[in-house]
């Protein structure tokens, strides 16, 4: 081998760099261990300890040293499924941005186009492009985007803006740029909010041009608080309010009108229309027990006062909102109240002694109803844009509050507003994101200077977050959480333990088999494998890549594939030795291009192509799997081809006793002459039956168990205090949600995976919190010693409650499904083209693709036939697609080895018919095929048994795929090649070889 010294130099340098980079991870873990020992089971104490030593020197290399903060930033990053934390994808509403750019235009074509774009949005299509298409169809040339009443308004005019002479194509470019600027603004606002929140190593990034922003917060535990921080638009507004006596008659009239549709005639009683107090006199003690003839007032827990119209249960707000939107109800408002805007407060506790929960005798939590003095343009008396500074503080009563300072213009308006409220004895509602935080009256005259305070039923964390979002600024449009994953730290530690066990066992089994089968050469392969793992982790640590649970699966899979190149080389060396060559000649030939190198390169290129497609189309943990797989392919090639060669050459130069086999295995597969082509009719029939049965099951009988990745929904992994009946829990949850809820056992009988599609098409933090509340309320009897916060939120040492939660919105699930289809089809198309170029005959590509299609349908069929009764989950999700693509890569890898041998024999002088040449190719590569397949099966079985419940279905798909892929490369790919090669080509090949 040439340049052996240079390779040694780079190998040693690479190893030292890898050890250096990984040393930070070891030191960081040691410090965390000391912190955990110091804090005991107190996570807050542990966090304070780590914060206190952040600037202390904890790592000394002699020539330089590092603080804990520096070490922490250089350690190997762990994904949320290993570290615990929260991952969300936010969708910035391009619709809101467009409405803002158009100054909320009332143009019917514009508004219909917005509605059409929303209704017709397809997977992987941007909202902006759908809007442009809808506008073109709706306007039909009659209205331009650059119309003065749409985008050629005052705010968009000027340099770089839109003027009314622009064509639609010109206006589209400007609009697209403005939308991009708004998304960039949203990104910066979110970045500032997150930086001030104080999460360690947060990750925030824009996802292409989709208007989506990925936010990862490792170690974050307070689910609802995080979602409010990220999803809140921070739209601060100040509104004047109506008093209860001003709208009381409307409420009575609305209640009477609602009786016509909401109450049966036989039950209706006459009430005084002019007395709100009289109507509420007979209010029951609990909202849950109110059964009467007053649709509106029966839902009222207790009457309010001042600006508060009444207190209602959160669950009734949707019904009340629907009432007030009815045209026949709104027409009952007085003329000067026509634009009244009804809004709710944040949840508060009702202190009225009559408003008690009958079951627990506790105060009821409710929301207050307000009526704001709206106007035609729905513009508040003053917006929050005038706030220049906000701080969390405490009010005169010592309660948490937020103080605000306004600019000069805001101070002037605020003085006028408070002066009017003082003279009219009115109230000013402070509204953030359409929720009333407080509505104070003004008792001491106009407030000058622009300083004010937001008070309410806050805790300290809420005031800190509120001040944070006000200082960071408002988002240019709403940011809806369309996908989220919450992983508890205890679940992350369990994943680490499972990954470590499966990795170590897989590694040991591979090493034992290599030594058993190849003897001393196997030891050299194992040493190369050790270096391969060092290099792989070193690269990940050096470039800041994130290690995920599927990433660990990718690394363990690398253990199986890393020795593949060594197996190909060793098998070729044995062939050369059997032909009478010396050890040095056999090694040189096996490492040559016409030996094993061409096969290795072809096989790994197909693997790299599928890994690259998986990385491009995958998201989150799937990218982690693809990344480790790609890095593993590169490092394994380097160590297998160069590092193992150094040990082999050293042996040749010394003892020269290398045999590439042991006494037991030296004659295995040496005289194997099975006629694979002869039985192709039987294999065709068997495979055809399997394919037909699979397709019938997929399309007509069982279908596939599509996970929330593909259809949208929410899933919760819930650990109970003792075993439960999944069917009973499913029925209870379905009743609570009013829609089917699926509950399946996940591993042990005391752990369930709960899936619901409840309100999945509705976005917003309030919806997410509503789902969490419903889940807790429905399951509270199983958790008598738990609170809502303990049940939902994560904390160190958590044993029961929600250990993991995820949400996939309807819009992003469509994108995931579309990406998955393109990923599988794209992988097949790219490999087809590569093989056609490499082998210069389309028949090779056809044989390979036929085998791959067979494998994919086979795996899909197994999942369709078995998912209803298997003891583990077999869902169609992103992990499953990753498994399918891995199977495609492996199947190609296996097939290419056989095809390369066919090509070699065709170029050579082997006598016989074309079928004889193909049979000889399969038989002479059978040792490599079975060896590599066995390695993969051993590794995957290890992961299936010890790798953890969350990836068991994923591993099962790969396990079945590897077995089927081995079968198809032998019994599908090569027979299809034989059947599609023309007779003329076969005769030409046979004539050449028989003459020779």
SEDODO-794317 format. One record per residue (C-alpha): x, y, z; residue in three letters. Coordinates in steps of 0.25 Angstrom, whole numbers, plus 5000, padded with zeros to 4 digits. Example, Ala and Ser with C-alpha at 12.3 -4.5 7.8 and 13.67 -1.06 7.14 Angstrom:
<rs>
504949825031ALA505549965029SER
</rs>
This chain:
<rs>
500050005000UNK500650134996UNK500650265005UNK500550165017UNK501350275026UNK500350385022UNK499150295025UNK499750265039UNK500050405042UNK498550445038UNK498050335046UNK498750365059UNK498450515057UNK496950485055UNK496950395067UNK497650505076UNK496650605071UNK495450515074UNK495950485088UNK496150635090UNK494750665086UNK494150555094UNK494950585106UNK493950705108UNK492750615109UNK493450525119UNK493850645128UNK492450705126UNK491750575130UNK492650565143UNK492350705147UNK490850675145UNK491050545153UNK491650625165UNK490550735164UNK489450625165UNK490150555177UNK490250695184UNK488750725181UNK488150585184UNK486850585177UNK486650735177UNK486750775162UNK486650925166UNK487850915175UNK488650835164UNK488350945154UNK488751055164UNK490050975167UNK490450965152UNK490051115150UNK490951155162UNK492251075156UNK491951125142UNK493151215141UNK494051125150UNK495251045143UNK494850895143UNK495750845132UNK497250865131UNK498150815120UNK499450875125UNK499550975113UNK498151025115UNK496951015123UNK495451025122UNK494251065131UNK493050985132UNK492251075123UNK493351055112UNK493350905114UNK491850895114UNK491750965100UNK492850875095UNK492150745099UNK491450645090UNK490050695088UNK488950605092UNK487550605085UNK486350635093UNK485950485093UNK487250465101UNK487350585109UNK485950615111UNK485250755107UNK484350815098UNK484350825082UNK483350905075UNK483150945060UNK482451085059UNK481751125047UNK481751275045UNK480451305039UNK480751365025UNK479251395024UNK479351485035UNK480551555029UNK479851575016UNK478651635023UNK479651725030UNK480351765017UNK478951795011UNK478551875023UNK477351775026UNK476851805012UNK475351785010UNK475451744995UNK474651624993UNK475551564983UNK476751574993UNK475951515004UNK475351404996UNK476851374991UNK477251365005UNK476151265009UNK476451184996UNK477851174999UNK477551125013UNK476551025009UNK477350964997UNK478750965003UNK479450834999UNK480650765005UNK481950835002UNK481250954996UNK481551085002UNK480351175006UNK480851294998UNK480951214985UNK479551164987UNK479051304990UNK479651354977UNK478951244969UNK477651264976UNK477751414974UNK478051394959UNK476851304958UNK475851394966UNK476251524959UNK476351474945UNK477051594941UNK476051694947UNK476751724960UNK478251744962UNK479151714974UNK479651854972UNK478251914974UNK478252034984UNK477251964992UNK478151834993UNK479651844993UNK479851984987UNK479552045000UNK480252155007UNK481052065016UNK481651985004UNK481852104995UNK483252164993UNK484652114989UNK484651954988UNK483151954990UNK481851944982UNK481252044972UNK479952034965UNK480652014952UNK481251884955UNK480851754948UNK480451634957UNK481851574954UNK482551694959UNK481751714971UNK481951564975UNK483451584976UNK483251704986UNK482151624994UNK483051504995UNK484251595000UNK483351655010UNK482751525015UNK484251475016UNK484551595024UNK483351575034UNK483851425036UNK485251475039UNK484651575049UNK483851465055UNK485151385056UNK485951495063UNK484751515073UNK484751375077UNK486251365078UNK486151485088UNK485051425096UNK485851285097UNK487151355100UNK486551425112UNK485751295117UNK487151235121UNK487051095114UNK488451025113UNK488851005098UNK487551045091UNK487451025076UNK486551115067UNK486651105052UNK485751145040UNK485251025032UNK485551065018UNK484451165012UNK483251095018UNK483051205029UNK483351095039UNK484351115051UNK484950995059UNK485151025074UNK485850915082UNK486050945097UNK486850835104UNK486550815119UNK485250905118UNK484150845127UNK482950935129UNK482150905116UNK481051005117UNK481951115121UNK482951085109UNK481751085099UNK481151215104UNK482551275103UNK482751225088UNK481351235083UNK480951375089UNK480851485079UNK481151585089UNK480051675083UNK479851775095UNK478651865094UNK477851955103UNK476351965101UNK475252035108UNK474151945114UNK472651945116UNK472151935130UNK471251815134UNK470051915136UNK470251965121UNK470151835115UNK469251765125UNK467951785117UNK468651725105UNK469051595112UNK467651575117UNK467151595103UNK468151505097UNK467751395108UNK466351405104UNK466651405089UNK467451275091UNK466351205097UNK465651195084UNK466751095079UNK467451045091UNK466251015101UNK465050925098UNK463750995098UNK463150915109UNK464250955119UNK464251105116UNK463851195128UNK463551345127UNK464651435133UNK464751575136UNK465451635124UNK465951755131UNK466551695143UNK467951625142UNK468051605157UNK466651545158UNK467051445147UNK468351405154UNK467651395168UNK467451245167UNK468851215162UNK469251075166UNK470551055175UNK471350985164UNK471451005149UNK471450855147UNK470050845153UNK469350955146UNK468150905139UNK467151015135UNK466451085124UNK467451205122UNK468451165111UNK469351285115UNK469151305130UNK469151155133UNK470651145129UNK470951265138UNK471651225151UNK471351355157UNK471151505153UNK472251595152UNK472351745155UNK472951875149UNK473551825135UNK473351685138UNK472051625132UNK472151495139UNK472951375142UNK472951245133UNK473551115133UNK474651105122UNK473950985116UNK472751075113UNK473551195106UNK473451125092UNK471951115093UNK471751265098UNK472651315087UNK471751245077UNK470551305083UNK471051445082UNK471451425068UNK470051395063UNK469451505055UNK468151495062UNK468851515075UNK469751635071UNK468651715066UNK468151725080UNK469251815084UNK468951955086UNK469352045074UNK470552105081UNK470951965085UNK470951905071UNK472451885070UNK472551825084UNK473651725085UNK473451605095UNK474751545101UNK475151465113UNK476151475124UNK477251385128UNK476751275137UNK476551325151UNK475951265164UNK474551305168UNK474451345182UNK472951355183UNK472551265194UNK471351215186UNK472251175175UNK472851045180UNK473050915174UNK472050815180UNK473050695180UNK474250765186UNK473650885193UNK474850965186UNK474751095179UNK474451085164UNK475451135154UNK474751215144UNK474951325133UNK474351465133UNK473551515122UNK473851665117UNK473151745107UNK474151845100UNK473751975093UNK474151925079UNK474052005066UNK473851985051UNK475351955049UNK475451875061UNK476651965066UNK476951985081UNK476952115088UNK478452095089UNK479451985084UNK480651925092UNK481551975081UNK481752095090UNK482452015101UNK483952035102UNK484251955114UNK483651855123UNK484051795136UNK483551685146UNK483251755159UNK482251745171UNK481051835173UNK480651915186UNK480051785191UNK481351705189UNK480751625178UNK481551595165UNK481251705154UNK481951765141UNK482251905141UNK482351975127UNK482952105122UNK482352165109UNK482952265099UNK482552415098UNK481452385088UNK480952265096UNK481052355109UNK480152465103UNK479052365098UNK479152285112UNK478852415119UNK477652445111UNK477152305112UNK477252305127UNK476752445128UNK475452395121UNK475352275129UNK475452355142UNK474352455138UNK473452345133UNK473752255145UNK474152145134UNK475152035133UNK476352015123UNK476551865119UNK478051825117UNK477951715107UNK479051625102UNK478851535091UNK477351555092UNK477351515107UNK476951615118UNK478051615128UNK477451735137UNK476451845135UNK476751945146UNK475952075148UNK476552205150UNK476352275163UNK477452375164UNK477252455151UNK477952455138UNK479352375138UNK480452455133UNK481852415129UNK481552285122UNK481852185133UNK480752085137UNK480651945143UNK479951815139UNK479451745151UNK478551615152UNK478651475157UNK480151455153UNK481251365159UNK482651415158UNK482951325146UNK481851385138UNK482251525141UNK483651495136UNK483151435124UNK482151545121UNK483251655123UNK484151565114UNK483151555102UNK482851705103UNK484351745103UNK484651645091UNK483451715083UNK482251655077UNK482251555066UNK481851605052UNK480851495051UNK480251385060UNK481251265062UNK480451135063UNK481051015069UNK480850915058UNK481750805063UNK482350785077UNK483050675085UNK483250675100UNK484150565106UNK484350555121UNK485850545126UNK485550405132UNK485050355119UNK486350415113UNK487250335123UNK486450205120UNK486750225105UNK488250255108UNK488250125116UNK487550045105UNK488450105094UNK489750075102UNK489349935105UNK488949905091UNK490249965086UNK491149895095UNK490449755092UNK490449785077UNK491849825077UNK492349695085UNK491549605076UNK492049655063UNK493449645069UNK493349505074UNK492749465060UNK493849525052UNK494949455061UNK494149325060UNK494049335045UNK495349405040UNK496349375052UNK497449475053UNK496949555041UNK495649575049UNK496449635061UNK496949735051UNK495549765046UNK495149785061UNK496249885063UNK495849965051UNK494449955056UNK494850015070UNK495550135063UNK494350145054UNK493450175066UNK494450275072UNK494550345059UNK493050355057UNK492750405071UNK493950505069UNK493350565057UNK492050575063UNK492650655075UNK493550735066UNK492450785057UNK491350805068UNK490450695062UNK489350645071UNK489250505076UNK487850445076UNK487250315080UNK487050275065UNK488450325063UNK488950225073UNK488150125065UNK488950175053UNK490250155060UNK489950015064UNK489549985050UNK490850045046UNK491449935054UNK490849835045UNK491149905032UNK492549945036UNK493149805035UNK492449785022UNK493649845014UNK494549755022UNK493749635019UNK493749665004UNK495249685004UNK495549565012UNK494649475004UNK495349524991UNK496749494998UNK496249355001UNK495849334986UNK497249384982UNK497949294992UNK497149174986UNK497649204972UNK499049184977UNK499549334979UNK500449364991UNK499949445003UNK500449574999UNK499949554984UNK498549514989UNK498449634999UNK498949734988UNK497949674978UNK496749674988UNK497049824991UNK497149854976UNK496049924967UNK495849794960UNK495849714973UNK494849764984UNK494949924983UNK494049934971UNK492949854978UNK493149934991UNK493050064984UNK491850024977UNK491149964989UNK491450084998UNK491050194988UNK489650134987UNK489650135002UNK490150285003UNK489050324993UNK487950265001UNK488550325014UNK488650465007UNK487150455002UNK486750415017UNK487550535022UNK486850635012UNK485450585014UNK485550545029UNK485250635041UNK485750635055UNK486250505060UNK486150445046UNK487250545042UNK488050495053UNK487950345049UNK488250385034UNK489450475039UNK490050365048UNK489850265036UNK490550355026UNK491750385036UNK491850235039UNK491950195024UNK493050295022UNK493850255035UNK493650105033UNK494150115019UNK495450185024UNK495650095035UNK495349965027UNK496149995015UNK497350075021UNK497450035036UNK497249885035UNK498149885023UNK499249945032UNK499149825042UNK499049725030UNK500349785023UNK501049775037UNK500749635038UNK501149605024UNK502549675027UNK502649595040UNK502149455042UNK501349445030UNK500349345036UNK499049415032UNK497949315026UNK496649395027UNK495949275033UNK496049175044UNK496149025045UNK494549025046UNK494149115035UNK495249105025UNK494449015016UNK493149075018UNK492449115004UNK493649074996UNK492948974987UNK491549024987UNK490849004974UNK489449034975UNK488549064963UNK487849194967UNK487349214953UNK486749084951UNK485749104963UNK485349244958UNK483949204955UNK483649154969UNK484249284975UNK483449364965UNK482149294969UNK482449314984UNK482849454983UNK481649484974UNK480749424984UNK481349504995UNK481249634987UNK479749604984UNK479449574998UNK480149695003UNK479449784993UNK478049734997UNK478349745011UNK478849895010UNK477749945000UNK476549855003UNK476649785017UNK477449845028UNK478149965022UNK479250015030UNK479350075044UNK479650215040UNK480350295052UNK480050435055UNK481250475046UNK480350445034UNK478950475039UNK479250585050UNK478850565065UNK479450565078UNK480150455086UNK480450435100UNK481350335107UNK480650315121UNK481250235132UNK480250195142UNK480450155157UNK479950015154UNK479549925142UNK478249975135UNK477249925125UNK477549995112UNK476149975107UNK475550035119UNK476450155119UNK476150175104UNK474650175107UNK474850275118UNK475650365110UNK474750355098UNK473550405107UNK474350515112UNK474850565099UNK473550535091UNK474350475080UNK475050335079UNK476350325087UNK477250205085UNK478050155097UNK479050035094UNK479949965104UNK481450015102UNK482349915108UNK481849885122UNK480349875126UNK480550005134UNK480950095122UNK480050135111UNK480250215098UNK478950305096UNK478650365083UNK477550465080UNK477150555068UNK476350645077UNK476350785071UNK477650755063UNK477250855052UNK477150965062UNK478451035066UNK478751115078UNK479351105092UNK477951105098UNK477550975090UNK478850905095UNK478550935109UNK477150895108UNK477550755103UNK478550745114UNK477450785124UNK476450685118UNK477450575119UNK477850605133UNK476350615138UNK475950485131UNK477150405137UNK477250475151UNK476650355158UNK477850275154UNK478750385160UNK478150415173UNK479450475179UNK479750565166UNK479450705162UNK479250755148UNK480650815148UNK481350685153UNK480450605143UNK480750685130UNK482150755133UNK483450685133UNK484450675145UNK485650595149UNK485250465155UNK483850465149UNK483250325150UNK481850335147UNK480950435138UNK481250485124UNK482650435121UNK482650485106UNK481650555098UNK481650595083UNK480750675074UNK480650675059UNK479750775053UNK478950745040UNK479750835031UNK481050775035UNK480550635035UNK480250655020UNK481650705017UNK482250585025UNK481450485017UNK481750555004UNK483250565007UNK483250415011UNK482650374997UNK483650454990UNK484850404999UNK484450254995UNK484250284980UNK485450374980UNK486350274986UNK485850164976UNK486050264964UNK487450314968UNK487950174970UNK487350124957UNK488050244950UNK489350214957UNK489350064954UNK489050094939UNK490250184938UNK491150094946UNK490749964939UNK490350024925UNK489149934924UNK487749964928UNK487449824931UNK488349834944UNK487649954949UNK486249884946UNK486649754954UNK487149834966UNK485849924966UNK484949804964UNK485649744977UNK485549874984UNK484049884981UNK483849744985UNK484549774998UNK483749905001UNK482349834998UNK482749715006UNK483049795019UNK481849885017UNK481049755015UNK481549695028UNK481249825036UNK479849825030UNK479549685033UNK480149685047UNK479949825053UNK478649785060UNK479249675069UNK480749695070UNK481149725085UNK481849855080UNK481449965071UNK481549955056UNK481150095052UNK481450165039UNK482250285043UNK483550355040UNK484350245047UNK483750145038UNK484050225026UNK485550225031UNK485450075032UNK484950055018UNK486050145012UNK487150075021UNK486549945015UNK486649995001UNK488050035003UNK488449895009UNK487649824998UNK488449904987UNK489749884995UNK489549734994UNK489049724980UNK490149814975UNK491249714980UNK490549604972UNK490449694960UNK491949734961UNK492349584961UNK491449564949UNK492149674941UNK493449624946UNK493149484940UNK492649534927UNK493949614925UNK494749494929UNK494849354923UNK493849274931UNK493249164921UNK491749124921UNK490449184918UNK489949324922UNK489149254933UNK490449174938UNK491149304939UNK490049374947UNK489949244956UNK491449244958UNK491449394962UNK490349374973UNK491049244978UNK492449314979UNK491849434987UNK490949354996UNK491949355007UNK492049505007UNK490449515006UNK490149425017UNK491249475026UNK490849625025UNK489349585026UNK489649505039UNK490449625045UNK489249715042UNK488249615047UNK489049595060UNK489249745062UNK487749775059UNK487249665068UNK488149715079UNK487449855077UNK486049795076UNK486249725090UNK487049825097UNK486849955090UNK485550005096UNK484150005093UNK484050135086UNK484950085074UNK484449935074UNK483549955062UNK484550035055UNK485649925057UNK484649815054UNK484449875040UNK485949875037UNK486049735042UNK484949685033UNK485549765022UNK486949715023UNK486449565023UNK485549595011UNK486649685004UNK487649565005UNK486549474999UNK486249574987UNK487649594983UNK487849444981UNK486449404976UNK485849534970UNK486949634965UNK487849534957UNK486649454951UNK486049584946UNK487449614940UNK487449484933UNK486049494928UNK486249634922UNK487649624916UNK487349604901UNK487649474894UNK488649534885UNK489449594897UNK489449454903UNK489949384891UNK491049494889UNK491449464903UNK491449314902UNK492149314889UNK493249394894UNK493449314907UNK493349174900UNK494349214889UNK495249254899UNK
</rs>
